[in-house]
């Protein structure tokens, strides 16, 4: 017998199909933003003059140590995206660690938005604060799914 709600079994409860779509859309939206940020970080690491949007916005072209930090950021974005997709049930790896990880990610993005808001760089404040805030909201939607 099928699920009368037409939803998805999450291990705890059956989520209505609409809610499942919202959660999946939030996870995919966060991954799209993370992918865009990853491209941005690779450009920074390659010496593109976009530093006013990142790392405090004090240099247009990042020094070597911050270029390395940008490359490390890309790896972190991949991990964050995987956790959010796992929490949404789109990749393997459900469980308590993934659930806690999704809440940690939401908190990470909240702190990121606060840090960007406090930046001395006007470009970083006006561009990256809304990006981090949107990532926080999307991560909260995914984290609350369990």
C-alpha positions in Angstrom: 0.0 0.0 0.0 1.4 3.4 -0.9 1.6 6.5 1.2 -1.8 8.2 1.4 -0.2 11.6 1.7 1.9 11.1 -1.4 5.0 12.1 0.7 8.4 10.8 1.4 9.4 8.6 4.2 12.2 10.3 6.2 12.7 7.6 8.8 10.6 9.5 11.4 7.5 10.6 9.7 6.0 10.9 6.3 6.4 14.4 5.0 3.7 15.8 2.6 4.9 16.0 -1.0 4.8 19.8 -0.9 6.9 20.1 2.2 9.4 17.6 0.6 9.6 19.9 -2.4 10.2 22.9 -0.3 13.0 21.2 1.7 14.6 19.8 -1.5 14.4 23.2 -3.2 16.0 24.9 -0.2 18.9 22.4 -0.3 19.4 22.7 -4.0 19.1 26.5 -3.8 21.8 26.6 -1.1 24.0 24.3 -3.3 23.6 26.7 -6.3 24.7 29.6 -4.2 27.6 27.6 -2.8 28.6 26.7 -6.3 28.5 30.3 -7.3 30.6 31.2 -4.3 33.0 28.4 -5.1 33.5 29.9 -8.6 34.1 33.3 -7.0 36.7 31.8 -4.6 38.5 30.1 -7.5 38.6 33.4 -9.3 40.0 35.0 -6.2 42.6 32.3 -5.9 43.6 32.8 -9.5 44.3 36.5 -8.8 41.1 38.1 -10.1 40.7 41.6 -8.7 37.6 40.8 -6.7 39.1 41.0 -3.2 36.9 43.9 -2.2 34.0 41.4 -1.9 35.9 38.9 0.4 38.3 38.5 3.3 37.6 41.9 4.7 37.7 43.6 1.4 41.1 45.3 2.0 42.9 44.1 -1.1 41.6 43.9 -4.7 44.0 41.1 -5.5 44.5 38.6 -2.7 47.9 37.8 -1.2 49.1 34.2 -1.4 47.9 33.2 2.1 44.3 34.4 1.3 44.4 32.7 -2.1 45.1 29.4 -0.3 42.2 30.3 2.1 40.0 30.7 -1.0 40.9 27.3 -2.3 40.2 25.7 1.1 36.8 27.5 1.1 35.9 25.7 -2.1 36.4 22.3 -0.3 34.4 23.5 2.7 31.5 24.6 0.3 31.4 21.1 -1.2 31.1 19.5 2.3 28.4 22.0 3.3 26.4 21.3 0.2 26.7 17.5 0.7 25.4 17.8 4.3 22.4 19.9 3.2 21.6 17.6 0.4 21.9 14.6 2.8 19.6 16.3 5.3 17.1 16.9 2.5 17.3 13.2 1.6 18.8 13.7 -1.8 22.1 11.9 -1.2 23.1 9.1 1.2 24.1 9.9 4.8 21.0 10.5 6.9 21.5 10.4 10.7 22.1 12.4 13.8 25.5 13.8 12.5 23.8 15.1 9.4 21.0 16.7 11.4 23.3 18.4 13.8 25.6 19.4 10.9 22.7 21.1 9.1 22.0 23.2 12.3 25.7 24.0 12.6 25.8 25.1 9.0 22.8 27.4 9.5 24.6 28.9 12.5 27.8 29.2 10.4 25.9 31.2 7.8 24.3 33.4 10.5 27.8 34.2 11.8 29.0 34.8 8.3 26.2 37.3 7.6 27.0 39.1 10.9 30.7 39.2 9.9 29.9 40.5 6.5 27.6 43.1 7.9 30.4 44.3 10.2 33.0 44.5 7.4 34.7 47.7 6.6 34.3 46.9 3.0 31.2 48.5 1.6 31.2 46.0 -1.3 31.4 43.0 1.1 28.6 44.4 3.3 26.2 45.1 0.4 26.8 41.9 -1.6 28.0 39.2 0.7 25.7 40.0 3.7 22.5 39.2 1.7 24.1 36.1 0.2 25.1 34.7 3.6 21.7 35.7 5.1 19.9 33.8 2.2 22.2 30.8 2.8 21.3 30.9 6.5 17.5 30.9 5.7 17.9 28.0 3.3 20.0 26.0 5.7 17.4 26.7 8.5 14.7 25.3 6.2 16.7 22.2 5.5 17.8 21.8 9.2 14.3 22.0 10.5 13.2 19.2 8.1 14.0 16.5 10.6 
